[in-house]
Every structure is written in structure tokens, then in C-alpha cells.
Amino acid sequence: MGGDRLMTQQLDGLRARLADPQHRALAAFVGIPRVEVVQIVGLAGYDIVILDGEHGAFDASGMAALVAAGHGVGLDVVVRVPELRAQAISAALDAGADAVLVPHVRDGAEAAAAAQACRFPPDGIRSVHGAVPASQYGFRPDYLAAANADTACIVMCEDAQALENIDAIAGAPGVDAVFVGSYDLSASMGHVGEPGHEAVVAAARRVLEATATAGVAMGVMAPAPEATAGWFEAGARCVAAGVDTSMLRAGAMAAVAATGVRPNG
């Protein structure tokens, strides 16, 4: 597996699930930093919640509670960090996240740097603190020994430059999955606002091929929920089919339309 050619530890947690070619996980992005929203996502039947630290209104002080809320309803919790920065990655993992999603990774060197930031020495450069939420504040004595085996590194392919380097990205040591950010990728390819454009879909399939060759998972943001099953059938192991604000908007519009009335016009 491209993620761990040098690692002899048995994988665990989300990292192990992503390594399973038969694994299929349905994900939703959450940008509203509320425990209730995270719980609803889990209770609705999703497998993974992605807390969107790039576009959402998150801060470090509330992250641990949101992660705990996700775990409490059976979700794997992934944090999309704002950028490829070791401190941001460490903070998300210290809060208890099962994985980080690193945006705008454009080449193999950046992918390897993201993975290094996810792992404690000797496998990486993650800063060590033994009394954080992830370690149950020190009440989990095996945490430092086990964290490298169960902490997943997911990098995003969402730039045309990343497509040019996709084999190196997928094969970078320590990377567990490559996730296609269809919206930014469509913009980078000259098809702004068209994540379902045939050229963007073809590019995502190229990522799927590269990850299969490297032995790592592929994830993708489905341009519409109806596209989800097709991506799973093609071999994707994680498909994001929902964004909290979009689902709230759609539900609100449907509720208003169902009333048959518009009292204020």
C-alpha cells in the first residue's frame, strides 16, 4: 500500500477501513459548527462526517466537542484543515479526529509532507502531547503507540497541476487516500461550477486509476446524490454526497413548497 511500504504495524480504525478494497463509506461535509448538526448527519445514516475547516466557521476550542459528538453517533470524523500546515493538522488530530483531509495538494512532495505531519516520530513529524482529547487526556495509555496505525491521511486532488502529478501523489509514503474535490477541480480545469462536466468526471476516473495502482483509497465529491452509486460501483471507497447548508436549504425550500402557501408573497 502506497501509504505504508515501510510500516510494519497492523492498521486500525478508519485507516484500516480505507485500506480495505471492499469498504464503502458515505460522507457528508459539515460547515456549521454545531453538535446538533453533526449528530443529525450520523443519525441520518452517513458513515463519515467531514468537518470543513477550510470553508466552515470552525475554531480549535470547539473541535473536540464536535469530534466527540460524531463518535457518539457512530461516525468516523475527518477534519478538512484549512491548508497544508503541520500545526493545523496536529491540532485536528489532537482534538480526536480519525483523519485529516488536506486541500490543494499538488505534487508528491506535498502529499508526503501531509502524511509526515499526521504521524508521530519515527514515521513523521507530528508534535507529541500525551494529554489531549485524542488520548482521552492521558487515560488511554496506548495512544502514542497506536496513533500512527489508526490515523489516516487523506489528500485532495482539486487542481489541474495535481492531475499532472497524480501518480506521485497517490504513491507518496503515508498517504491513505486521495479525495477528488470536484468543485475546485472543475474551476481549475476551466469549467467553473460544473463538477459533473465530462472532462471533470474523466479526470476523477484518472485519479481512481492512479489510486488503484498505488493501492490506496479514492474518494470523491459526488456532483449530485444520484451519482453516488456509480462511483461506488467504479471502485471509490468514500463518496461525499451532501453538504449541511445545501441539505438545509433544500429541506427548507421543500417544506415551504409543500405548504402551498406564501403568506408574505
N, C-alpha and C positions, 0 to 999 in steps of 0.2 A: 504494500500500500504506500502511495506516494507520501502519506503523512508520517510514516514511521519506519523507514528502512533500517534505522539504527536502534530502534527502541525494542526492548525485549519484554517489557511489561505487557500483561494482558489488558486490553482496553475495557473500559467500563462506561456505564451511563450513556449519555447522548453520543459520546464519541464512538462507543461500540455500536450503537444503533445506526449511526451514519455509515459505519463500515460494513454493515450487512446489506448485500445487494438486493435482498428481498424487502428491505424496510421501506415503508411508505408513510410519510408524515404530512399532515395538513397543517399549514401555518397561517397565522393572521398577524398583521402589523398593528401595533397599538401606539398611538401618539399622544393619547390623553392620559396623563399620569395619575390614574385613579385605580385603587384596589378593585372597586366595583367593576370597572371595565375589564380588567384582567380576569376576574372571576367569571364574568359572563362569557368571555371567549372560551375558557376552559369548560364551563358547564354546557356550552352550546355544542361541544364535540370536537373542537380543534385539538391537535396534538402538541403544537408548539406556539408559543406567543413570542413575537419579536418586539421587544420594547425599543422604540425608534428614537435613539439618542441623537440621530443626525437631523431629523426634521421635527421631532416632538419636543414638548416643553419639560424635559426631564432635568433633574439635578441629582447630585450624588447623595444628598441627605435622605431622599425618599426612595432610592432604588432598592435597598434591601427589603423594604416592606412590599414592594411590587413583586419582587422575585419570590418572596415567601408566599404571597397570595397566589402566584402561578403554581408553585409547587403544591400548595394546599388543595388545588382542584385538579391535580394530576398532569399539569403541563410541564414540558421541558421549556426552559426560559432562555431565550437568546437575547442579547443586548446588541443592537446596532450602535457602535460607537461613532462619534462624530467624524473621526478621521483616524488614519494610521498613526497612532501615538501611543507609546508604551504605557504612559501613566493612565490614559483613558481606558486602555484595555485592562490594566491591572485593577483599576477601580471597579469596573464592571464585574470582573471575576471575584474580587474580594466581597462584593455585595451578594455573591452566591449564584451568579449566572452559570448556566451549564455550558454556554458557548458565547463567543462574540462573533458578530458579523461586521467585517471590516470593509468600508466602502472604498470605491475607486482604487482598487489595486490594479496596477497597470503592467507589471512585469514580475518575473520570477524572484528578483531580489526583494521587491516589496512584499510578495507573498511569504517569502522565508522570514522576513523581518516581523511580519504579523504573527507567524507561528512562534517565533522566538519569544515574543512579548507575552504569549499565552502560557509559557511553561517555566517552571522553576528550574534553576541550575540542577544538574549539568545539561539539561536538554534545552534550556533557554535562558532568558534574562529577566523573567518576571520577579519583581521585588517581593520579598518574603515578609509576611506578617502572620503570626500564628493565632491571633485572637480577633479575627474579623467574622462577619456573618457567615461567610463560606465555610469556615472551620467550626461553626457553632460556638464562636467566641472562645475557642480553645478546648471545648468539651468533646471535640472529635479528634482523638489523639493520632489517628492515622491520616489526617487530612493532607499534611505536607507530602507524605509518601505517596498518597493516592491521587493527588490532584492532577498530575501530568497525564495519568491514564484516562481520566474521565472528563477533562476539559477540552472541548472541541474548538478548533479554529476554522471559521468559515470566511472565505474571502469573496468579494464581489467583483464580478466582471460586468462593468457598465460603461466602458469606454471603447472606442474603436481601437485604441492602442493596446488594450488588454486582449482583444481578439487576435492581434498580431503575435502576441506572446502567450497565448493560452496554453500551449503545451508546457512551457516553463512554469507557468502559474500553477497548473494542476499538478505538476510533478515536484513542486517545491517541498522540501522536507518539513514535515509537521502540519501541512495543510490537510484538513479532513474533508472539506467540501468547497466547491466553487458555486456561488449563487449568482444567477443572471438577474441583474437589475434592469428589467425590460424597459422601464420608462426612461431612465438616463441613457441607456444604450441606444434606444430609438433616437433620442436627441443627438447623441454623438454621431450617429450614422446618417443624420440629415432627415430624419422622419419624426420630428418633434410631435409628441402627443399621439403617436401611432405605435404603441407597443405590440400590436398584433400585425404590423406590416410584415409581408412575406420575407423581406430581407432581414428583419429583426428575428423572426422565427427561425430562419435558416442559420443565423448567427448563433442562436441559442442551441440549435442542434449541433453545431460545430463544437460548442462547449461541452455538450453531452458526450460527444465522441472523445474529446480530449480527456475528460474525467474518467471515462470507461477505460481508456488506455492506461491512465495513471493509477487506476484502482482506487479512486476517491469518489465521493458522492457528488451529485449535481443537484442543485436546487434552482428554482425559477419562480418569478412572479408571474402568475397567470394573468394575461390581459383581461380575461373575463372568467368568472367561475366555471363556465361551460367548457373551458379549455383544460381544466384540471385533470380530468380522467385521461385525456390524450397524453399529457405529459407523464403521468404515472405509467401508462402503457409503454411509452417510449423508453422508460428507464430512469426518470427522475426519482430521487428518493425523498425530496421535500418540495412541495408546491405551496406557495403563498397564495391564498385565494380569499382575500378580504383585508380591508383597512378599516379601523374602527370608525373614523369620521365618515368614510364613504358609506359604511353599513348603517350608521346613524342617520345620515342624510336620506338614504334610500328608504329606510323604515319610516322616517318622519313623513316623507313625501307620500308613501303608500298609505299611511294612516289618514293623512289629510284627504287624499283622493277617495279613500273608502267611505268617508263621511258623506260624500256627495254634496257637501255644502262649503261655501267660503263666506262666512258671515261678514268679513271685513273686505269683501271684494274679491 
